[in-house]
Amino acid sequence: MNDDNIRYSREDLNEFDQIIQEKLTAARKELSFIKETLNRSNDTGTDTTASSAKVLEDGADTAEKESMNQLASRQMKFIQQLENAQVRIKNGTYGVCIGTGKLIPKERLRAVPHTQHSIEAKMARRD
């Protein structure tokens, strides 16, 4: 079997690496923003006045912090997936579906560069 049929060319891999790098930069900026927001929300400031509305504000603050923590967790997972994709580019396994062993279409990799599954394999997993 011709190896070209199961691997992307170096030029293709460079294109995907650039897409991943751009997404990584944006994802890291987003994570930094989320962390800064969380740090600011942990800072109570100098306002220590008590009121009946304070209890409601505390509840809303807690819900917002929880939501921001979930966002941060998802963002860290996304960053890890992108970094793993870069490793696959370096070791030559990027773009090969782990379910079917076939090349994942370029259009899918451009849209979801960290994927390891073709649409075919993803749909089979859902059934």
N, CA, C and O of each residue as an XYZ file, in Angstrom:
508
protein
N       0.839     -1.187      0.000
C       0.000      0.000      0.000
C       0.877      1.241      0.000
O       1.902      1.275      0.681
N       0.497      2.233     -0.736
C       1.250      3.474     -0.826
C       1.046      4.293      0.442
O      -0.090      4.565      0.830
N       2.138      4.686      1.087
C       2.085      5.431      2.339
C       1.412      6.795      2.169
O       0.882      7.340      3.137
N       1.425      7.355      0.955
C       0.801      8.653      0.702
C      -0.706      8.604      0.943
O      -1.320      9.632      1.227
N      -1.298      7.434      0.835
C      -2.738      7.300      1.011
C      -3.171      7.388      2.472
O      -4.343      7.640      2.753
N      -2.238      7.182      3.409
C      -2.619      7.205      4.808
C      -1.913      8.298      5.610
O      -1.969      8.296      6.840
N      -1.264      9.211      4.940
C      -0.592     10.327      5.621
C      -0.762     11.602      4.808
O      -0.831     11.571      3.580
N      -0.828     12.710      5.511
C      -0.851     14.002      4.828
C       0.575     14.433      4.519
O       1.520     14.038      5.201
N       0.714     15.249      3.482
C       2.038     15.741      3.088
C       2.556     16.739      4.126
O       1.794     17.247      4.949
N       3.843     17.005      4.075
C       4.458     17.968      4.985
C       3.808     19.335      4.806
O       3.618     20.051      5.790
N       3.462     19.717      3.574
C       2.818     21.015      3.317
C       1.448     21.076      3.998
O       1.097     22.074      4.625
N       0.690     20.000      3.863
C      -0.619     19.937      4.524
C      -0.459     20.026      6.041
O      -1.188     20.760      6.709
N       0.494     19.278      6.573
C       0.720     19.293      8.021
C       1.127     20.677      8.504
O       0.726     21.108      9.585
N       1.931     21.378      7.695
C       2.310     22.748      8.062
C       1.093     23.665      8.098
O       0.982     24.524      8.972
N       0.175     23.479      7.140
C      -1.056     24.275      7.129
C      -1.868     24.008      8.400
O      -2.333     24.943      9.052
N      -2.034     22.736      8.743
C      -2.797     22.387      9.944
C      -2.106     22.888     11.206
O      -2.762     23.330     12.149
N      -0.770     22.816     11.217
C      -0.017     23.306     12.372
C      -0.253     24.806     12.567
O      -0.380     25.276     13.698
N      -0.310     25.540     11.483
C      -0.557     26.978     11.584
C      -1.971     27.254     12.104
O      -2.164     28.138     12.938
N      -2.947     26.508     11.618
C      -4.332     26.659     12.101
C      -4.386     26.377     13.601
O      -5.014     27.116     14.359
N      -3.726     25.307     14.017
C      -3.717     24.925     15.433
C      -3.023     25.994     16.263
O      -3.489     26.341     17.348
N      -1.909     26.518     15.755
C      -1.175     27.545     16.493
C      -2.039     28.789     16.699
O      -2.027     29.383     17.777
N      -2.789     29.185     15.662
C      -3.680     30.341     15.788
C      -4.773     30.077     16.816
O      -5.098     30.951     17.620
N      -5.335     28.879     16.790
C      -6.376     28.531     17.757
C      -5.811     28.459     19.172
O      -6.479     28.845     20.131
N      -4.585     27.967     19.301
C      -3.936     27.901     20.609
C      -3.713     29.297     21.181
O      -3.962     29.538     22.362
N      -3.250     30.203     20.348
C      -3.020     31.577     20.797
C      -4.321     32.201     21.289
O      -4.354     32.818     22.354
N      -5.385     32.043     20.516
C      -6.685     32.598     20.901
C      -7.209     31.929     22.173
O      -7.743     32.603     23.054
N      -7.059     30.604     22.270
C      -7.554     29.873     23.437
C      -6.791     30.268     24.699
O      -7.380     30.385     25.773
N      -5.490     30.471     24.569
C      -4.696     30.877     25.742
C      -5.062     32.292     26.196
O      -5.095     32.574     27.394
N      -5.336     33.180     25.236
C      -5.789     34.533     25.591
C      -7.117     34.466     26.329
O      -7.312     35.144     27.337
N      -8.025     33.647     25.823
C      -9.337     33.475     26.447
C      -9.187     32.931     27.864
O      -9.834     33.420     28.789
N      -8.338     31.922     28.036
C      -8.117     31.345     29.361
C      -7.527     32.386     30.305
O      -7.920     32.462     31.469
N      -6.608     33.171     29.822
C      -6.010     34.228     30.637
C      -7.075     35.230     31.083
O      -7.086     35.658     32.237
N      -7.960     35.597     30.174
C      -9.041     36.522     30.494
C      -9.960     35.919     31.561
O     -10.349     36.601     32.509
N     -10.303     34.644     31.401
C     -11.177     33.977     32.372
C     -10.511     33.955     33.746
O     -11.157     34.230     34.758
N      -9.223     33.630     33.781
C      -8.502     33.588     35.058
C      -8.437     34.964     35.701
O      -8.600     35.091     36.914
N      -8.200     35.995     34.896
C      -8.184     37.360     35.429
C      -9.553     37.731     35.997
O      -9.647     38.347     37.059
N     -10.599     37.356     35.289
C     -11.954     37.633     35.762
C     -12.213     36.917     37.078
O     -12.800     37.493     37.993
N     -11.785     35.682     37.178
C     -11.956     34.933     38.428
C     -11.164     35.580     39.567
O     -11.658     35.676     40.690
N      -9.955     36.017     39.283
C      -9.148     36.657     40.314
C      -9.774     37.960     40.785
O      -9.743     38.273     41.975
N     -10.338     38.715     39.860
C     -11.012     39.968     40.247
C     -12.264     39.683     41.060
O     -12.575     40.422     41.994
N     -12.985     38.625     40.720
C     -14.213     38.321     41.461
C     -13.896     37.788     42.859
O     -14.743     37.843     43.750
N     -12.680     37.272     43.052
C     -12.262     36.835     44.390
C     -11.837     38.010     45.258
O     -11.756     37.880     46.479
N     -11.569     39.144     44.648
C     -11.168     40.346     45.367
C     -12.426     41.061     45.841
O     -13.189     41.592     45.034
N     -12.639     41.073     47.148
C     -13.862     41.665     47.681
C     -13.816     43.183     47.706
O     -14.844     43.832     47.902
N     -12.651     43.747     47.514
C     -12.544     45.204     47.503
C     -12.667     45.778     48.896
O     -12.439     45.080     49.884
N     -13.027     47.052     48.981
C     -13.103     47.718     50.280
C     -14.532     47.890     50.749
O     -14.761     48.391     51.850
N     -15.499     47.486     49.941
C     -16.900     47.644     50.303
C     -17.318     46.518     51.240
O     -17.528     45.385     50.804
N     -17.439     46.831     52.525
C     -17.822     45.807     53.500
C     -19.186     46.114     54.108
O     -19.539     45.567     55.153
N     -19.948     46.981     53.462
C     -21.270     47.308     53.981
C     -22.195     46.112     53.833
O     -22.176     45.423     52.813
N     -22.992     45.874     54.839
C     -23.911     44.741     54.824
C     -25.315     45.234     54.491
O     -25.742     46.302     54.930
N     -26.016     44.427     53.702
C     -27.403     44.740     53.396
C     -28.140     43.448     53.107
O     -27.520     42.395     52.951
N     -29.453     43.522     53.037
C     -30.229     42.310     52.752
C     -29.981     41.845     51.315
O     -30.127     40.660     51.016
N     -29.614     42.751     50.442
C     -29.330     42.381     49.053
C     -27.994     41.649     48.940
O     -27.733     40.980     47.940
N     -27.157     41.773     49.952
C     -25.829     41.147     49.930
C     -25.937     39.627     49.797
O     -25.119     39.011     49.113
N     -26.924     39.022     50.432
C     -27.093     37.572     50.364
C     -27.397     37.159     48.922
O     -26.852     36.174     48.426
N     -28.264     37.912     48.257
C     -28.580     37.620     46.860
C     -27.360     37.803     45.974
O     -27.114     37.003     45.070
N     -26.599     38.853     46.232
C     -25.381     39.101     45.450
C     -24.375     37.978     45.644
O     -23.717     37.555     44.694
N     -24.257     37.499     46.874
C     -23.318     36.400     47.144
C     -23.705     35.153     46.359
O     -22.840     34.459     45.824
N     -24.992     34.870     46.288
C     -25.465     33.718     45.525
C     -25.180     33.867     44.045
O     -24.754     32.917     43.388
N     -25.413     35.052     43.522
C     -25.132     35.314     42.105
C     -23.632     35.240     41.835
O     -23.200     34.713     40.810
N     -22.841     35.777     42.774
C     -21.383     35.717     42.624
C     -20.893     34.271     42.603
O     -20.030     33.912     41.801
N     -21.443     33.453     43.480
C     -21.044     32.047     43.548
C     -21.395     31.331     42.243
O     -20.589     30.566     41.713
N     -22.601     31.582     41.731
C     -23.016     30.958     40.467
C     -22.122     31.419     39.321
O     -21.759     30.620     38.457
N     -21.768     32.691     39.309
C     -20.902     33.213     38.250
C     -19.501     32.606     38.341
O     -18.912     32.243     37.323
N     -18.973     32.498     39.549
C     -17.650     31.886     39.725
C     -17.658     30.435     39.261
O     -16.722     29.974     38.608
N     -18.724     29.724     39.605
C     -18.837     28.331     39.191
C     -18.864     28.218     37.662
O     -18.211     27.353     37.079
N     -19.622     29.100     37.038
C     -19.706     29.123     35.581
C     -18.344     29.453     34.962
O     -17.938     28.827     33.983
N     -17.652     30.419     35.525
C     -16.331     30.800     35.012
C     -15.320     29.667     35.217
O     -14.459     29.441     34.366
N     -15.423     28.966     36.327
C     -14.528     27.821     36.558
C     -14.775     26.726     35.530
O     -13.830     26.107     35.042
N     -16.038     26.485     35.198
C     -16.356     25.490     34.167
C     -15.811     25.927     32.810
O     -15.271     25.117     32.056
N     -15.959     27.221     32.508
C     -15.404     27.750     31.252
C     -13.891     27.555     31.211
O     -13.340     27.122     30.199
N     -13.230     27.876     32.313
C     -11.772     27.724     32.383
C     -11.374     26.262     32.194
O     -10.405     25.964     31.494
N     -12.117     25.356     32.814
C     -11.822     23.932     32.696
C     -11.976     23.461     31.256
O     -11.128     22.726     30.748
N     -13.053     23.880     30.596
C     -13.257     23.496     29.190
C     -12.157     24.077     28.305
O     -11.682     23.423     27.376
N     -11.759     25.313     28.605
C     -10.728     25.962     27.805
C      -9.386     25.246     27.975
O      -8.643     25.079     27.009
N      -9.081     24.826     29.197
C      -7.832     24.093     29.434
C      -7.849     22.752     28.705
O      -6.828     22.326     28.165
N      -8.999     22.088     28.687
C      -9.127     20.818     27.966
C      -8.927     21.041     26.466
O      -8.247     20.256     25.805
N      -9.517     22.110     25.930
C      -9.376     22.440     24.512
C      -7.909     22.706     24.173
O      -7.409     22.227     23.155
N      -7.224     23.468     25.021
C      -5.797     23.760     24.812
C      -4.996     22.462     24.804
O      -4.118     22.278     23.961
N      -5.294     21.563     25.739
C      -4.590     20.280     25.803
C      -4.827     19.472     24.525
O      -3.902     18.845     24.008
N      -6.061     19.485     24.017
C      -6.367     18.754     22.786
C      -5.596     19.341     21.599
O      -5.098     18.600     20.751
N      -5.502     20.660     21.545
C      -4.742     21.301     20.462
C      -3.262     20.966     20.569
O      -2.612     20.691     19.561
N      -2.727     20.987     21.785
C      -1.315     20.633     21.982
C      -1.063     19.170     21.605
O      -0.023     18.841     21.033
N      -2.011     18.304     21.924
C      -1.886     16.888     21.536
C      -1.889     16.749     20.019
O      -1.171     15.916     19.467
N      -2.699     17.567     19.344
C      -2.737     17.543     17.877
C      -1.375     17.954     17.313
O      -0.923     17.395     16.314
N      -0.725     18.924     17.946
C       0.614     19.332     17.493
C       1.612     18.187     17.639
O       2.490     18.013     16.794
N       1.479     17.418     18.696
C       2.354     16.257     18.886
C       2.117     15.243     17.766
O       3.063     14.661     17.234
N       0.841     15.036     17.412
C       0.530     14.099     16.324
C       1.093     14.597     14.999
O       1.502     13.793     14.161
N       1.120     15.912     14.798
C       1.729     16.464     13.578
C       3.211     16.113     13.562
O       3.743     15.665     12.545
N       3.870     16.319     14.694
C       5.306     16.054     14.777
C       5.637     14.574     14.568
O       6.645     14.244     13.944
N       4.785     13.682     15.093
C       5.107     12.262     14.951
C       4.464     11.612     13.726
O       4.591     10.405     13.520
N       3.777     12.415     12.916
C       3.276     11.931     11.634
C       1.952     11.193     11.666
O       1.560     10.598     10.662
N       1.256     11.214     12.786
C      -0.026     10.501     12.866
C      -1.225     11.434     12.746
O      -2.368     10.979     12.799
N      -0.985     12.718     12.587
C      -2.078     13.698     12.511
C      -2.936     13.457     11.277
O      -2.430     13.198     10.185
N      -4.241     13.547     11.477
C      -5.170     13.442     10.363
C      -5.607     12.035     10.032
O      -6.399     11.833      9.110
N      -5.101     11.046     10.774
C      -5.498      9.660     10.556
C      -6.527      9.306     11.629
O      -6.250      9.416     12.824
N      -7.704      8.885     11.200
C      -8.793      8.536     12.109
C      -8.397      7.344     12.964
O      -7.951      6.323     12.440
N      -8.557      7.466     14.280
C      -8.209      6.350     15.165
C      -9.271      5.256     15.133
O      -9.041      4.152     15.627
N     -10.434      5.558     14.554
C     -11.493      4.556     14.444
C     -11.430      3.751     13.167
O     -11.645      2.539     13.177
N     -11.134      4.424     12.063
C     -11.167      3.748     10.755
C      -9.781      3.552     10.150
O      -9.610      2.704      9.274
N      -8.795      4.313     10.597
C      -7.455      4.234     10.016
C      -7.326      4.997      8.713
O      -6.264      4.999      8.090
N      -8.410      5.649      8.298
C      -8.395      6.422      7.055
C      -8.076      7.882      7.351
O      -8.166      8.342      8.490
N      -7.700      8.599      6.288
C      -7.454     10.025      6.451
C      -8.759     10.762      6.750
O      -9.791     10.508      6.129
N      -8.689     11.670      7.706
C      -9.820     12.535      8.011
C      -9.829     13.626      6.944
O      -8.778     14.201      6.659
N     -10.978     13.931      6.347
C     -11.016     14.963      5.298
C     -10.465     16.310      5.780
O     -10.670     16.719      6.923
N      -9.762     16.978      4.872
C      -9.144     18.266      5.207
C     -10.170     19.265      5.722
O      -9.878     20.037      6.635
N     -11.371     19.257      5.145
C     -12.398     20.214      5.568
C     -12.727     20.027      7.047
O     -12.910     21.001      7.777
N     -12.800     18.781      7.479
C     -13.095     18.511      8.895
C     -11.936     18.962      9.773
O     -12.152     19.544     10.836
N     -10.720     18.700      9.340
C      -9.553     19.100     10.131
C      -9.426     20.618     10.209
O      -8.977     21.154     11.222
N      -9.817     21.303      9.150
C      -9.779     22.769      9.195
C     -10.811     23.312     10.185
O     -10.564     24.304     10.870
N     -11.961     22.654     10.250
C     -13.027     23.083     11.150
C     -12.763     22.649     12.596
O     -13.012     23.408     13.533
N     -12.262     21.434     12.769
C     -12.012     20.871     14.100
C     -10.601     20.273     14.085
O     -10.443     19.055     14.001
N      -9.582     21.129     14.168
C      -8.212     20.652     13.961
C      -7.695     19.666     15.008
O      -6.685     18.999     14.779
N      -8.365     19.566     16.142
C      -7.896     18.642     17.178
C      -8.581     17.278     17.120
O      -8.304     16.409     17.947
N      -9.477     17.084     16.144
C     -10.218     15.826     16.075
C      -9.308     14.648     15.741
O      -8.285     14.787     15.069
N      -9.721     13.490     16.236
C      -9.022     12.244     15.913
C      -9.960     11.274     15.215
O      -9.599     10.131     14.939
N     -11.184     11.749     14.930
C     -12.197     10.885     14.321
C     -12.763     11.501     13.053
O     -13.003     12.706     12.985
N     -12.968     10.667     12.064
C     -13.704     11.089     10.880
C     -15.179     11.161     11.269
O     -15.578     10.623     12.302
N     -15.976     11.815     10.456
C     -17.410     11.869     10.712
C     -17.977     10.448     10.778
O     -18.807     10.135     11.631
N     -17.517      9.604      9.871
C     -17.956      8.205      9.813
C     -17.736      7.514     11.164
O     -18.641      6.863     11.686
N     -16.546      7.655     11.717
C     -16.226      7.010     13.000
C     -17.003      7.660     14.143
O     -17.446      6.968     15.060
N     -17.169      8.963     14.101
C     -17.896      9.665     15.150
C     -19.354      9.217     15.174
O     -19.918      8.993     16.244
N     -19.962      9.086     14.000
C     -21.352      8.653     13.934
C     -21.490      7.197     14.406
O     -22.477      6.845     15.052
N     -20.523      6.371     14.088
C     -20.566      4.960     14.517
C     -20.471      4.865     16.040
O     -21.076      3.973     16.635
N     -19.733      5.757     16.674
C     -19.595      5.762     18.143
C     -20.903      6.126     18.825
O     -21.182      5.654     19.928
N     -21.704      6.959     18.182
C     -22.966      7.402     18.776
C     -24.015      6.307     18.766
O     -24.909      6.297     19.612
N     -23.919      5.393     17.824
C     -24.942      4.332     17.694
C     -24.823      3.270     18.752
O     -25.609      2.323     18.767
